[in-house]
Each structure stands twice: as structure tokens, then as C-alpha cells.
Amino acid sequence: MRPAGRRRPPGAELLEDATPSELAYLDFPREHVTWARTNNVQERMNCETKRRTRVVQAFPSFGSLVRLVGAVCCDQNDAWLASRNFIGVRSLDPGYGCKPLPEEPGGVDRVLRLVGEAFDRKRRVA
């Protein structure tokens, strides 16, 4: 219960109702949390598409609309690929220091056998 007279920010209810998977990004290193919290690629893509399609009053065909939106998507993809890396390799180094698990003898054969059995069961059901 909060003290009388104090208001909570509107986002407080969102955090209270959030599931652990929605807050998983908070376990990332500090440099990654800022990027994950502020990076909304889809929203930027939608804004750029609206900006470019607003110029055209009426599209002559559905195909022309698809071509324009496709070109906008390609431009945004190229711009994103050419931009600087938000997550640096140096910040990932502690994760790379983990020792790999020892390989189980016959592990690959076991996996192949299990996958084969799963496909056989699927074929029998279909």
C-alpha cells in the first residue's frame, strides 16, 4: 500500500503485472539493458513507412504500394546493418569464458536415433 497523497507513475502498474519473461532483459549487463529498453525497431519501421507513403496521395495499384513498402524495408535494413553495433563483443566476453560441457559418448548417435523415431511416429499418425 502506498502512502496517502503520493501518486505512482503510470508505468508502475505495467511493472507490477509483468511476468518474469517480460522482465528477463533486466538480467542483461547494464550496457545491454539500455539498448534493449530503448530500441524499438518495429516502431521506427512503422514511422518510416508512414512518412514515405504519406507523400503519395493515392497508389495506382496494390503492386506499387507493395514495391514502395518493400523498398522502405530494404532501405531500413541496409541502414541498420551499416549502423554501429549496439552490443559490443567486449561486453559479451564473460559469457564466452564458460567451459563447454563434456561430450557424451554416443550422444550424436542417440540424437539421430531419437529424431528418426520421432519422424517415424509422425509418419504413422499422418
C-alpha positions in Angstrom: 0.0 0.0 0.0 1.4 3.4 -0.9 1.4 6.4 1.4 -1.6 8.8 1.1 -1.1 11.6 -1.3 1.7 10.0 -3.3 1.0 9.1 -6.9 2.6 6.3 -8.8 3.9 6.8 -12.3 1.6 5.3 -14.9 4.2 2.7 -15.8 4.2 1.2 -12.3 1.1 -0.9 -12.9 2.8 -2.4 -16.0 5.8 -3.5 -13.9 3.6 -4.9 -11.2 1.7 -7.0 -13.8 4.8 -8.1 -15.8 5.7 -11.7 -16.0 9.3 -12.9 -15.3 9.8 -13.4 -19.1 8.9 -9.8 -19.8 11.5 -8.6 -17.3 14.2 -11.0 -18.4 16.1 -8.2 -20.1 16.9 -6.8 -16.7 19.3 -9.7 -16.1 21.5 -8.5 -19.1 24.7 -6.5 -18.5 24.0 -2.8 -17.9 25.1 -1.8 -21.4 22.6 -4.2 -23.0 19.7 -3.2 -20.8 19.8 0.4 -22.0 19.8 -0.8 -25.6 17.1 -3.4 -25.2 14.8 -0.9 -23.4 15.2 1.9 -25.9 15.5 0.1 -29.2 12.1 -0.4 -30.9 12.9 -1.4 -34.4 9.3 -2.2 -35.4 8.1 1.2 -34.2 10.8 3.0 -36.2 10.0 0.9 -39.3 6.3 1.8 -39.0 7.1 5.5 -38.7 9.4 5.4 -41.7 6.8 3.6 -43.8 4.1 6.1 -42.8 6.5 9.0 -43.7 7.3 7.7 -47.1 3.8 6.6 -48.0 2.2 9.9 -46.9 3.9 11.6 -49.8 1.9 9.5 -52.3 -1.8 10.6 -52.2 -3.2 7.6 -54.0 -1.4 4.5 -55.2 -2.2 3.4 -58.8 -2.2 -0.2 -57.8 -1.7 -2.6 -54.9 1.6 -3.7 -56.5 3.0 -0.1 -56.4 2.2 0.1 -52.7 4.0 -3.3 -52.1 7.0 -2.2 -54.1 7.3 1.1 -52.1 6.9 -0.6 -48.7 9.4 -3.3 -49.8 11.9 -0.6 -50.8 11.5 1.2 -47.5 12.1 -2.2 -45.7 15.2 -2.8 -47.7 16.5 0.8 -47.0 15.9 0.4 -43.3 17.6 -3.0 -43.2 20.6 -1.6 -45.0 20.8 1.4 -42.7 20.5 -0.9 -39.6 23.2 -3.2 -40.9 25.6 -0.3 -41.6 25.0 1.4 -38.2 27.3 0.9 -35.3 27.0 -2.2 -33.1 24.9 -1.5 -30.0 26.1 -4.6 -28.2 29.9 -4.8 -28.1 31.8 -8.0 -28.2 33.8 -7.0 -25.1 30.6 -6.9 -23.0 29.9 -10.5 -24.1 33.3 -11.8 -23.1 32.3 -13.2 -19.6 29.8 -15.5 -21.4 32.4 -16.8 -23.7 34.6 -17.8 -20.7 32.2 -20.7 -19.8 33.6 -24.2 -20.2 31.7 -26.4 -22.6 30.0 -29.5 -21.3 31.9 -32.7 -21.9 30.5 -34.5 -24.9 28.6 -37.6 -24.0 29.9 -40.8 -25.7 27.4 -41.8 -28.4 25.5 -38.6 -28.0 25.2 -37.8 -31.7 24.0 -41.4 -32.5 21.4 -41.1 -29.7 20.1 -37.8 -31.1 19.9 -39.2 -34.6 18.0 -42.3 -33.3 15.6 -40.2 -31.3 14.9 -37.8 -34.3 14.4 -40.8 -36.6 11.9 -42.3 -34.1 10.0 -39.0 -33.9 9.7 -38.8 -37.6 8.5 -42.4 -37.8 5.8 -41.8 -35.2 4.8 -38.6 -37.1 4.5 -40.6 -40.4 2.4 -43.3 -38.8 0.0 -40.7 -37.3 -0.4 -38.9 -40.6 
